[in-house]
Amino acid sequence: MRRGLWTTRVTLQSVAHHRRMTSTITDAPFHQPLHDLIDSHAPLPSKADLDGRVRQLIPCAVQSQLWLLMFDGDDVQMPVMMPIGELLLEGDAALVDLLLALRREFGPESFVFMLERVGPRSLGDDDRAGLARLLTAGDGCGLLVRAAYLCHDDGVSGYDSGDLDELSRRRHQAVSASSFDM
């Protein structure tokens, strides 16, 4: 019998699995828990629902990026996760203009920001100021910002409008303390 590339038949199932091999065909059960799968049509009406979705999308930071999620009137995430880069540095008017343009074009009812940055969980002054700006971006122009998240090395921390006083108070205390120490 002639042996060669074209006459030898080997199936992936018959090859012994080696610990360094990766294969695309396996009899092993699917190991990802069902609760970790994203149901893109599920409404996310509560803070806990939003927390879970953000943790699914960005479990921890790997780069510096500002992300925007849009939600329809039923609190269902629209199929866009938009990186908006350095927009936070360009000022409040640029951010509001973007949100208004997105509302005209796609019709979202609400927005959620995710500020991804490499570093510890603790908030610096820039983090506090940035989160407060994101949370108040829609004030006065009819836009609803439901939450702003900080994605960091240790995971995700979420903030909503109820956290604004604490964010500004801690920022003010940090400024006062640093002024006092000088």
C-alpha positions as CSV (number, residue, x, y, z in Angstrom):
1,M,0.0,0.0,0.0
2,R,1.3,3.4,-1.0
3,R,1.6,5.7,2.0
4,G,1.7,9.4,1.5
5,L,-0.1,12.6,2.2
6,W,-3.1,11.8,0.0
7,T,-3.6,8.2,1.0
8,T,-3.3,8.4,4.8
9,R,-6.6,9.3,6.5
10,V,-6.5,10.6,10.0
11,T,-9.4,12.3,11.7
12,L,-9.0,14.8,14.5
13,Q,-11.0,12.5,16.8
14,S,-8.5,9.7,16.4
15,V,-5.4,11.7,17.2
16,A,-4.4,11.4,20.8
17,H,-4.7,14.8,22.5
18,H,-1.4,16.2,23.8
19,R,-1.4,18.8,26.5
20,R,0.3,21.4,24.2
21,M,-2.1,20.8,21.4
22,T,-5.1,23.0,20.8
23,S,-7.9,21.7,18.7
24,T,-11.1,23.1,17.4
25,I,-13.0,19.9,17.7
26,T,-13.5,18.5,21.1
27,D,-15.9,16.3,23.0
28,A,-15.4,18.3,26.1
29,P,-18.4,20.2,27.4
30,F,-18.8,23.9,26.9
31,H,-17.2,25.4,30.1
32,Q,-18.4,29.0,29.9
33,P,-21.3,29.4,32.4
34,L,-24.5,30.3,30.8
35,H,-24.9,33.4,33.1
36,D,-21.7,34.8,31.5
37,L,-23.2,34.9,28.1
38,I,-24.5,38.3,26.9
39,D,-28.2,38.4,26.0
40,S,-28.2,41.4,23.8
41,H,-32.0,41.7,23.9
42,A,-32.4,41.7,27.6
43,P,-33.5,45.0,29.2
44,L,-31.0,46.4,31.8
45,P,-33.3,48.6,33.9
46,S,-31.4,48.5,37.2
47,K,-27.9,49.5,38.3
48,A,-27.2,45.9,39.1
49,D,-28.1,44.9,35.5
50,L,-25.8,47.6,34.1
51,D,-23.0,46.6,36.5
52,G,-23.2,43.0,35.2
53,R,-23.2,44.1,31.5
54,V,-20.2,46.4,31.9
55,R,-18.3,43.7,33.7
56,Q,-19.0,41.3,30.9
57,L,-17.8,43.8,28.3
58,I,-14.7,45.1,30.0
59,P,-13.8,43.0,33.1
60,C,-10.6,45.1,33.7
61,A,-8.7,47.8,32.0
62,V,-6.1,47.1,29.3
63,Q,-5.7,50.6,27.8
64,S,-6.8,54.1,28.2
65,Q,-10.2,54.6,26.4
66,L,-13.5,56.2,26.9
67,W,-16.4,54.0,25.8
68,L,-20.1,54.9,25.2
69,L,-23.0,52.5,25.4
70,M,-26.5,53.6,24.1
71,F,-29.8,52.2,25.3
72,D,-33.3,52.3,23.8
73,G,-36.5,53.3,25.5
74,D,-36.9,49.7,26.9
75,D,-33.4,49.9,28.5
76,V,-32.0,47.4,26.0
77,Q,-28.4,48.1,25.0
78,M,-28.2,49.1,21.3
79,P,-25.7,47.0,19.3
80,V,-23.0,49.6,19.4
81,M,-20.1,50.0,21.8
82,M,-18.4,53.2,20.7
83,P,-14.9,54.2,21.6
84,I,-14.7,58.0,21.9
85,G,-11.1,58.3,22.8
86,E,-9.9,61.6,24.1
87,L,-13.3,63.4,23.9
88,L,-13.3,64.0,27.6
89,L,-10.3,66.2,27.2
90,E,-11.9,68.3,24.5
91,G,-14.5,69.9,26.9
92,D,-18.1,69.6,27.8
93,A,-19.5,71.1,24.6
94,A,-17.8,68.5,22.4
95,L,-19.2,65.7,24.5
96,V,-22.8,67.2,24.5
97,D,-22.6,67.7,20.7
98,L,-21.6,64.1,20.2
99,L,-24.5,62.8,22.4
100,L,-27.0,65.1,20.6
101,A,-25.8,63.9,17.2
102,L,-26.1,60.3,18.3
103,R,-29.6,60.8,19.6
104,R,-30.6,62.4,16.3
105,E,-29.0,59.7,14.3
106,F,-29.8,56.5,16.3
107,G,-32.5,57.5,18.8
108,P,-31.1,56.3,22.1
109,E,-33.0,57.2,25.2
110,S,-30.0,57.0,27.5
111,F,-26.3,56.6,27.7
112,V,-23.7,54.9,29.8
113,F,-20.0,55.8,29.8
114,M,-17.1,53.5,30.6
115,L,-13.8,55.2,31.4
116,E,-11.1,52.5,30.9
117,R,-7.7,53.3,32.4
118,V,-4.9,51.2,33.6
119,G,-4.1,51.7,37.3
120,P,-5.5,51.0,40.7
121,R,-9.1,51.1,41.9
122,S,-8.6,54.2,43.9
123,L,-9.9,57.4,42.4
124,G,-7.5,60.3,41.6
125,D,-8.6,63.9,41.2
126,D,-8.7,63.5,37.4
127,D,-10.9,60.4,37.8
128,R,-13.4,62.2,40.0
129,A,-13.6,65.2,37.8
130,G,-13.9,63.1,34.7
131,L,-16.6,60.9,36.2
132,A,-18.6,63.9,37.4
133,R,-18.3,65.5,33.9
134,L,-19.6,62.3,32.3
135,L,-22.5,62.0,34.7
136,T,-23.6,65.5,34.2
137,A,-23.0,65.7,30.4
138,G,-26.7,65.5,29.6
139,D,-27.9,68.0,32.2
140,G,-29.8,70.9,30.7
141,C,-30.2,69.4,27.2
142,G,-32.6,66.6,27.8
143,L,-30.0,63.7,27.7
144,L,-30.1,61.0,30.2
145,V,-26.7,59.6,31.4
146,R,-27.6,56.6,33.5
147,A,-24.1,55.8,34.8
148,A,-20.4,56.2,34.4
149,Y,-18.0,53.3,35.1
150,L,-14.3,53.3,35.9
151,C,-12.7,50.2,34.5
152,H,-9.3,49.6,36.3
153,D,-6.7,46.9,36.9
154,D,-8.8,45.3,39.6
155,G,-12.2,45.3,37.8
156,V,-15.0,47.9,37.5
157,S,-16.4,50.6,39.7
158,G,-19.8,52.1,38.9
159,Y,-21.2,55.6,39.7
160,D,-24.5,57.2,39.0
161,S,-26.0,60.7,39.7
162,G,-26.4,59.7,43.4
163,D,-22.6,59.6,43.7
164,L,-22.0,63.1,42.4
165,D,-21.9,64.7,45.9
166,E,-19.4,62.1,47.1
167,L,-17.2,62.5,44.0
168,S,-17.1,66.3,44.3
169,R,-16.8,66.2,48.1
170,R,-13.8,63.9,48.0
171,R,-12.3,66.0,45.2
172,H,-12.8,69.1,47.3
173,Q,-11.3,67.4,50.3
174,A,-8.3,66.3,48.4
175,V,-7.8,69.8,47.0
176,S,-8.2,71.3,50.5
177,A,-5.9,68.8,52.1
178,S,-3.2,69.3,49.5
179,S,-3.5,73.1,49.9
180,F,-3.3,72.7,53.6
181,D,-0.2,70.5,53.4
182,M,1.6,73.1,51.3
